[in-house]
Amino acid sequence: MISIGIIGSLLSNNLGELNKVILNETSKGVEFAISLAGVMALWMGIMNIAKDSGLIEKIGEKLNPIMKKLFPSIPKGHKAMAYIVMNMALNMLGAGNGATAFGLKAMNELQTLNRKKDTATNDMVMFLVINISSVQLVPFTMLKVRMDMGSTNPSEIIITTLFATAVSTVIAILSCKLLQGRYK
């Protein structure tokens, strides 16, 4: 696509306009990345404080009946569950970029429980499915994008986003559970 744009600019004698667009959009991309890094750092800091204070374990205990149904092979008190809870919490807050680090840690911990190292376990697949569909309570990243693009009401998407992501997550979990039963 970039090559086609450059060739098109050369053929239409618009190379100056192309350069202007590239420089303008590149700086916007850098500004966006830096502002997003601030949001990410905030949520990562909050989640690390929550983890160090024991709040994540308390949340995990409250969610234990649900989490045990979703991830039946994870032993009680295993690190994987804490990382899964942190990943889900950040995803629910719309800080998916911040959730990635905890998702990777969760997968590494799940791999320690895996007997067949070259094959994903049902818990790994379930975590990946939930992580991809991820319920969004407050989609901060999207709100930031909408605000940066000049939306007059960036938060108007919250209800529809919550509904859409809740439905997608329920369908994803049900599909995963159904297929787990067929392919054990």
Solvent accessible surface area in square Angstrom, and as a share of the most:
residue,aa,sasa,rsa
1,M,202,0.90
2,I,140,0.71
3,S,72,0.46
4,I,130,0.66
5,G,34,0.33
6,I,68,0.34
7,I,96,0.49
8,G,35,0.34
9,S,14,0.09
10,L,103,0.51
11,L,149,0.74
12,S,69,0.45
13,N,138,0.71
14,N,79,0.40
15,L,73,0.37
16,G,52,0.50
17,E,90,0.40
18,L,35,0.17
19,N,76,0.39
20,K,127,0.54
21,V,71,0.41
22,I,81,0.41
23,L,130,0.65
24,N,75,0.39
25,E,87,0.39
26,T,79,0.46
27,S,53,0.34
28,K,105,0.45
29,G,41,0.40
30,V,81,0.47
31,E,115,0.51
32,F,66,0.27
33,A,59,0.45
34,I,119,0.60
35,S,37,0.24
36,L,22,0.11
37,A,52,0.40
38,G,44,0.43
39,V,37,0.22
40,M,70,0.31
41,A,67,0.52
42,L,101,0.50
43,W,37,0.13
44,M,44,0.19
45,G,30,0.29
46,I,72,0.37
47,M,10,0.05
48,N,63,0.32
49,I,123,0.62
50,A,9,0.07
51,K,68,0.29
52,D,121,0.63
53,S,80,0.51
54,G,15,0.15
55,L,88,0.44
56,I,3,0.02
57,E,99,0.44
58,K,128,0.54
59,I,65,0.33
60,G,15,0.15
61,E,121,0.54
62,K,166,0.70
63,L,64,0.32
64,N,53,0.27
65,P,93,0.58
66,I,104,0.53
67,M,4,0.02
68,K,80,0.34
69,K,155,0.66
70,L,23,0.11
71,F,0,0.00
72,P,76,0.48
73,S,82,0.53
74,I,1,0.01
75,P,64,0.40
76,K,180,0.76
77,G,78,0.75
78,H,43,0.19
79,K,128,0.54
80,A,0,0.00
81,M,25,0.11
82,A,24,0.19
83,Y,28,0.11
84,I,0,0.00
85,V,4,0.02
86,M,0,0.00
87,N,0,0.00
88,M,23,0.10
89,A,26,0.20
90,L,0,0.00
91,N,13,0.07
92,M,73,0.32
93,L,43,0.21
94,G,4,0.04
95,A,3,0.02
96,G,31,0.30
97,N,69,0.36
98,G,1,0.01
99,A,1,0.01
100,T,75,0.43
101,A,39,0.30
102,F,3,0.01
103,G,6,0.06
104,L,113,0.56
105,K,94,0.40
106,A,0,0.00
107,M,49,0.22
108,N,102,0.52
109,E,36,0.16
110,L,3,0.02
111,Q,55,0.25
112,T,88,0.51
113,L,63,0.31
114,N,7,0.04
115,R,234,0.85
116,K,131,0.56
117,K,118,0.50
118,D,136,0.70
119,T,66,0.38
120,A,59,0.46
121,T,40,0.23
122,N,61,0.32
123,D,6,0.03
124,M,17,0.08
125,V,60,0.35
126,M,0,0.00
127,F,2,0.01
128,L,85,0.42
129,V,37,0.22
130,I,11,0.06
131,N,45,0.23
132,I,133,0.67
133,S,20,0.13
134,S,13,0.09
135,V,29,0.17
136,Q,33,0.15
137,L,79,0.39
138,V,45,0.26
139,P,5,0.03
140,F,68,0.29
141,T,37,0.21
142,M,96,0.43
143,L,20,0.10
144,K,40,0.17
145,V,46,0.26
146,R,52,0.19
147,M,118,0.53
148,D,74,0.38
149,M,158,0.70
150,G,58,0.56
151,S,36,0.23
152,T,144,0.84
153,N,73,0.37
154,P,29,0.18
155,S,55,0.36
156,E,108,0.48
157,I,33,0.17
158,I,46,0.23
159,I,132,0.67
160,T,92,0.53
161,T,29,0.17
162,L,61,0.30
163,F,144,0.60
164,A,56,0.43
165,T,23,0.13
166,A,36,0.28
167,V,63,0.36
168,S,47,0.30
169,T,11,0.06
170,V,85,0.49
171,I,104,0.53
172,A,20,0.16
173,I,34,0.17
174,L,115,0.57
175,S,48,0.31
176,C,9,0.05
177,K,69,0.29
178,L,124,0.62
179,L,85,0.42
180,Q,23,0.10
181,G,53,0.51
182,R,167,0.61
183,Y,153,0.58
184,K,198,0.84
